[in-house]
Amino acid sequence: MIVGLDIGTSFIRVVIGDVDENGNVSIAGTSVHKSDGLRNGVIVNIEAAKNAIKEAIEMAEQNAGVTVSSIYTAIGGIQISSTDSHGVVGIAKVRGNTREINESDIGRVIDCARTLKFPPDRQLLHIIPQNFIVDELPTGSKPPLGRMGDRLEVDVHIVTAAYSTVQNVVSCISRAGYVCNNVMLKTLAATQAVVHEDELDLGSIVIDLGAGTTDVIVYIKGAPVCTASLQVAGNLVTNDISIVKGISVANAEKIKIESGCCWRDGIEIDSEVIIPGVGGRAPESTTKSEICDIIQPRMTEIFEMARSAVIHNSQIKQLSGNIILTGGGAQMEGVVELAQSIFHTSSVRLGMPESLGAVPEAYRRPDFATAVGLVISNKENAINQTNKKKKVRSSPKGKKEKGGFSRFLQKYF
């Protein structure tokens, strides 16, 4: 069993996946629980967050009919930063002859690229190869194992997070009674669930529309070239409705979810929306188009800032792939059409996880992309750990399993 835990500002989503020895994933259970103790994606109240996490996982356990002990989680937000680096190593010859590049050489060049000095308050999350170069010839993002060469280089994308933020997440999970196996980048996890291989190769953008932050990752030729996080997100949309209509944030959130629309041209029937009364004031009636007039400017701002961040951080202005929208905000009516307008492309779609298993497919929504992606991303880890335990049990001397490229991926990716 693999448990993916997505701790969002507004909601916590849990996905429990069953992975067989062939790597096939089936979803056994899911849950959605109101989040608590977070602000803009950052834990500000350990005890409140711990209780919400525990209740969310217990709900998923009941739905799946299993008991779990460990989980995988992800983080995003402004506490994330990224940079690129370069590494170079020589390939030692054998009896004066050029030899094949092996796993050890790949590990050495990655280690060389990661020798950047980070402040003590930063924690390394990922070091992802963008391009390997053998004797000045680029070979792509996949390790050139077995290729002959004298000189090996690599360009990598390094993702770090605020150390205190990661530790707060791990502490909450531990206090809830679970072991945190790994913490990874939210958009990287979501990619595993909703982005196709050809989209990565052609170049695509994943935009996670959360409640507290909007996170962006850009891929070119199968590898990430930049990550960014914006402090404009769904909560600001809720606040706008609350202020303009003079209602509570809770009622504004309900209206946003039930009647929200961010593309006025897409409203076919201008249905009635009831605005709850406050302090004895009678309820009022408005229209869906008037709610859209409040929401669309803020959503336009979010997409324009995301577009600017992509251009500024990656120096690209055109991609051949798609723009994939995930997160709770991606469920709003008209979001695809608005993104198409801002990015000047028709290549925009919702990030929907594929069907995995026979349970009710409530997880096939953009807001479950991260949780499902955590399960898919870590299935090899689960298989390797299970196989390792089997080998240890079956070995009379208790010898440890030798390292391989799969373990290298676990270490760096």
C-alpha positions in Angstrom: 0.0 0.0 0.0 1.2 3.5 -0.9 -0.5 6.6 0.7 -0.4 9.9 -1.1 -1.1 12.9 1.2 -1.8 16.3 -0.3 -1.9 18.9 2.4 -3.7 21.9 0.9 -4.6 25.3 2.4 -8.3 24.6 2.2 -8.5 20.8 1.9 -6.5 17.7 2.6 -6.7 14.9 0.1 -5.6 11.3 0.6 -5.2 8.5 -1.9 -4.4 4.9 -0.9 -3.0 2.9 -3.8 -2.2 -0.8 -4.0 0.8 -1.6 -6.1 1.5 -5.1 -7.4 4.9 -6.6 -8.1 4.6 -5.6 -11.8 4.1 -1.9 -10.9 0.4 -1.7 -11.7 -1.4 0.7 -9.4 -5.0 0.4 -8.3 -6.7 3.0 -6.0 -8.1 1.3 -2.9 -9.6 4.4 -1.2 -9.7 8.2 -1.1 -10.8 11.0 1.2 -11.2 14.7 1.3 -11.1 16.6 4.6 -11.3 20.2 5.5 -7.8 21.6 6.2 -6.9 23.4 9.3 -3.8 25.2 10.7 -2.4 26.3 7.3 -2.1 29.7 5.7 -0.9 30.1 2.0 0.3 26.5 2.0 2.4 26.9 5.1 1.6 25.2 8.5 1.0 27.8 11.1 -0.6 25.7 13.8 1.0 22.3 14.3 -1.7 20.9 16.5 -4.6 21.9 14.3 -2.9 20.6 11.2 -2.0 17.3 12.9 -5.6 16.7 13.8 -6.8 17.4 10.3 -4.2 15.1 8.8 -5.0 12.3 11.2 -8.7 12.5 10.4 -8.2 12.7 6.7 -6.0 9.5 6.7 -8.4 7.7 9.0 -11.2 8.4 6.6 -9.2 7.0 3.7 -8.3 3.9 5.7 -12.0 3.3 6.4 -12.9 3.7 2.8 -10.1 1.4 1.7 -10.6 -1.1 4.5 -6.9 -1.1 5.4 -4.6 0.3 8.0 -1.5 2.2 7.0 1.6 3.3 8.8 3.5 5.5 6.4 2.8 8.1 3.8 4.3 10.2 1.0 3.5 13.9 0.9 4.3 17.0 -1.2 4.8 20.7 -0.7 4.7 23.8 -2.8 4.3 27.5 -2.3 6.8 30.4 -1.9 9.0 28.3 0.4 10.1 26.4 -2.8 13.0 27.7 -4.9 15.0 26.2 -7.8 18.2 26.8 -9.8 20.2 25.1 -12.5 23.6 23.6 -12.2 26.3 21.9 -14.4 28.6 19.0 -13.6 31.6 17.6 -15.5 33.6 14.4 -14.9 36.2 12.4 -16.9 35.6 8.8 -17.8 38.6 6.7 -16.7 40.0 4.5 -19.5 40.6 0.8 -19.2 44.1 -0.2 -20.5 44.2 3.0 -22.5 40.9 2.3 -24.2 37.7 4.3 -24.0 35.0 2.4 -22.0 31.3 2.4 -21.6 29.6 4.9 -19.2 28.1 3.0 -16.2 25.9 3.8 -13.2 28.9 4.9 -11.1 29.8 7.6 -13.7 26.2 8.9 -13.7 26.3 9.1 -10.0 29.6 11.0 -10.0 28.5 13.6 -12.5 25.3 14.2 -10.6 27.3 14.6 -7.4 29.5 17.1 -9.2 26.5 19.1 -10.3 25.0 19.2 -6.8 28.1 20.8 -5.1 26.3 24.1 -4.9 26.4 25.6 -1.4 22.9 26.2 -0.1 22.1 28.3 3.1 21.6 26.1 6.2 17.9 27.0 6.1 17.4 25.2 2.8 16.7 21.5 2.2 17.3 19.7 -1.0 14.2 18.1 -2.5 15.2 17.1 -6.0 18.1 17.2 -8.4 16.7 16.4 -11.8 18.8 15.8 -15.0 17.9 18.0 -17.9 20.5 17.0 -20.4 23.5 14.7 -20.5 26.5 15.5 -22.7 29.0 12.9 -23.9 32.2 14.3 -25.5 30.3 17.6 -26.2 27.4 15.8 -27.8 24.0 16.3 -26.1 22.2 13.0 -25.5 19.0 14.2 -23.7 17.7 13.8 -20.2 18.0 10.0 -20.0 21.3 8.7 -18.6 23.6 7.6 -21.5 24.4 4.2 -19.9 26.5 1.9 -22.2 27.6 4.8 -24.4 31.4 5.1 -25.1 33.0 8.4 -24.0 35.9 10.2 -22.4 34.0 13.1 -20.8 30.5 13.2 -19.3 28.6 16.4 -18.5 25.1 17.0 -17.1 22.7 20.0 -16.7 20.4 19.6 -13.7 17.5 21.4 -12.2 17.8 21.6 -8.4 14.7 22.2 -6.2 15.0 23.2 -2.6 12.6 24.0 0.2 12.7 26.0 3.4 14.1 23.5 6.0 11.6 24.6 8.7 8.6 24.1 6.4 9.6 20.6 5.5 10.3 19.8 9.2 6.9 21.2 10.2 5.2 18.9 7.7 7.1 15.9 8.9 6.4 16.7 12.5 2.7 17.0 11.9 2.6 13.6 10.2 4.7 12.0 12.9 2.4 13.5 15.7 -0.6 12.1 13.8 1.0 8.6 14.2 2.4 8.0 10.7 5.9 7.8 9.2 6.7 10.3 6.4 8.7 8.4 3.8 9.4 11.3 1.5 8.5 14.9 0.7 8.4 16.0 -2.9 7.4 19.0 -5.0 3.7 19.2 -5.6 3.8 20.0 -9.3 6.3 17.3 -9.9 4.0 14.8 -8.2 1.0 16.1 -10.2 2.9 15.7 -13.4 3.2 12.0 -12.9 -0.5 11.6 -12.7 -1.8 13.9 -15.5 0.9 14.7 -18.1 1.7 12.3 -21.0 5.2 11.5 -22.2 4.8 13.2 -25.5 3.6 16.4 -23.8 6.8 16.4 -21.7 9.0 16.0 -24.8 7.2 18.7 -26.8 7.3 21.1 -23.9 4.4 21.8 -21.5 3.3 23.8 -18.5 1.6 22.5 -15.4 -0.3 25.1 -13.4 -1.7 24.0 -10.0 -4.5 26.4 -9.0 -4.6 26.0 -5.2 -6.4 28.0 -2.5 -3.3 29.6 -0.9 -0.8 29.5 -3.8 -0.6 29.0 -7.5 2.4 26.7 -8.5 3.9 26.4 -11.9 6.4 24.0 -13.5 7.6 24.1 -17.1 9.0 21.2 -19.1 11.1 21.2 -22.2 12.4 18.0 -23.9 11.1 15.9 -21.1 12.8 17.7 -18.2 11.7 20.7 -15.9 13.4 24.0 -16.7 11.8 26.2 -14.1 9.4 26.2 -11.2 7.6 29.2 -9.8 5.0 29.9 -7.1 2.6 32.8 -6.9 0.9 34.2 -3.8 -2.3 34.9 -5.7 -4.8 32.0 -5.6 -8.3 30.8 -4.9 -8.7 32.4 -1.5 -8.4 35.8 -3.0 -11.3 35.0 -5.3 -13.3 34.0 -2.2 -12.4 37.2 -0.5 -13.4 39.3 -3.5 -16.9 37.8 -3.4 -17.1 38.2 0.3 -16.2 41.9 0.2 -18.3 42.9 -2.9 -21.4 41.1 -1.7 -20.9 41.8 2.0 -21.2 38.2 3.2 -19.0 35.8 5.2 -16.0 34.1 3.8 -17.7 30.7 4.3 -20.8 31.7 2.3 -18.6 33.3 -0.4 -16.6 30.1 -0.7 -19.9 28.1 -1.1 -21.0 30.5 -3.8 -17.7 30.2 -5.6 -17.8 26.4 -5.6 -21.5 26.1 -6.5 -22.0 29.0 -8.9 -18.5 30.3 -9.7 -17.5 31.0 -13.3 -14.5 32.9 -14.7 -15.4 33.2 -18.4 -18.5 35.3 -19.0 -18.9 34.4 -22.7 -19.4 30.8 -21.6 -22.5 31.4 -19.5 -25.4 30.0 -21.5 -28.1 30.4 -19.0 -27.8 33.3 -16.6 -29.1 31.4 -13.6 -30.2 33.0 -10.3 -27.8 32.9 -7.3 -29.0 33.5 -3.8 -26.8 35.7 -1.5 -27.4 34.8 2.2 -28.5 37.5 4.5 -26.3 38.8 7.3 -27.4 39.9 10.8 -31.1 39.6 10.1 -30.8 41.1 6.6 -33.0 39.3 4.1 -31.3 37.2 1.4 -30.7 38.8 -1.9 -30.9 37.5 -5.5 -28.1 38.0 -8.0 -27.1 36.3 -11.2 -24.3 34.0 -12.2 -22.9 36.6 -14.7 -22.6 39.1 -11.8 -20.6 36.6 -9.8 -18.5 36.0 -12.9 -17.8 39.8 -13.1 -16.2 39.5 -9.6 -14.3 36.3 -10.2 -12.9 36.8 -13.8 -10.7 39.8 -13.1 -8.9 38.0 -10.2 -8.5 34.7 -12.2 -7.2 36.8 -15.1 -4.6 38.3 -12.8 -3.6 34.8 -11.7 -3.0 33.5 -15.2 -1.3 36.7 -16.3 1.1 36.4 -13.4 1.7 32.8 -14.2 2.5 33.6 -17.8 4.9 36.4 -16.8 6.7 34.0 -14.4 7.1 31.4 -17.1 8.5 33.9 -19.6 10.8 35.5 -17.0 12.2 32.3 -15.4 12.5 30.1 -18.5 13.0 32.7 -21.3 10.5 30.9 -23.5 7.5 32.4 -25.3 6.1 29.4 -27.2 5.7 25.7 -26.4 4.6 22.8 -28.7 2.8 20.8 -25.9 -0.1 21.7 -23.7 -0.9 23.8 -20.7 -2.3 21.4 -18.0 -4.5 22.8 -15.2 -4.7 21.0 -11.8 -5.8 21.8 -8.3 -9.1 22.8 -6.9 -9.3 26.1 -8.9 -9.1 24.1 -12.1 -12.7 22.8 -11.5 -14.2 26.3 -11.9 -16.4 26.7 -15.0 -14.7 28.6 -17.8 -11.1 28.2 -16.5 -9.9 26.5 -19.6 -11.3 29.2 -21.9 -9.8 32.0 -19.8 -6.4 30.3 -19.8 -6.6 29.9 -23.6 -7.3 33.6 -23.9 -4.4 34.7 -21.6 -1.8 32.3 -23.0 -3.0 32.8 -26.6 -3.3 29.1 -27.4 -6.0 26.5 -27.7 -3.7 23.9 -26.2 -5.1 24.0 -22.7 -6.7 21.1 -20.9 -7.7 19.9 -17.4 -5.3 17.5 -15.6 -7.5 14.4 -14.9 -5.8 11.3 -13.4 -6.5 8.2 -15.4 -8.8 5.4 -14.1 -6.9 3.2 -11.6 -8.9 0.5 -10.0 -12.5 -0.4 -9.4 -13.4 2.0 -6.5 -15.7 4.9 -7.2 -13.7 7.3 -9.4 -14.1 10.4 -7.2 -10.3 10.9 -7.6 -10.6 11.5 -11.4 -10.6 15.3 -10.8 -7.9 18.0 -11.2 -7.8 18.5 -7.4 -6.6 14.9 -6.9 -3.7 15.2 -9.3 -1.1 15.7 -6.6 -2.3 12.9 -4.3 -2.6 10.4 -7.1 0.8 11.5 -8.5 2.4 10.8 -5.1 1.2 7.2 -5.3 2.4 6.8 -8.9 5.8 8.6 -8.3 6.7 6.3 -5.4 5.5 2.9 -6.6 9.1 1.9 -7.5 10.2 2.8 -4.0 7.5 0.5 -2.6 8.4 -2.4 -4.9 12.2 -2.0 -4.2 11.6 -1.9 -0.4 9.4 -5.0 -0.5 11.9 -6.9 -2.7 14.7 -5.8 -0.3 12.9 -7.1 2.7 12.2 -10.4 0.9 15.9 -10.8 0.0 17.0 -10.0 3.5 14.6 -12.6 4.9 15.6 -15.3 2.4 19.4 -14.6 2.7 21.1 -16.8 5.3 23.8 -14.3 5.8 21.5 -11.3 5.7 23.5 -9.6 2.9 22.3 -6.3 1.7 21.0 -5.7 -1.8 23.6 -4.1 -4.1 23.0 -0.6 -5.4 21.5 -0.1 -8.9 20.3 2.7 -11.1 16.8 2.4 -9.5 18.3 3.3 -6.1 20.1 6.2 -7.8 16.8 7.5 -9.0 15.4 7.2 -5.5 18.3 9.2 -4.1 18.2 12.0 -6.6 14.6 12.1 -8.0 
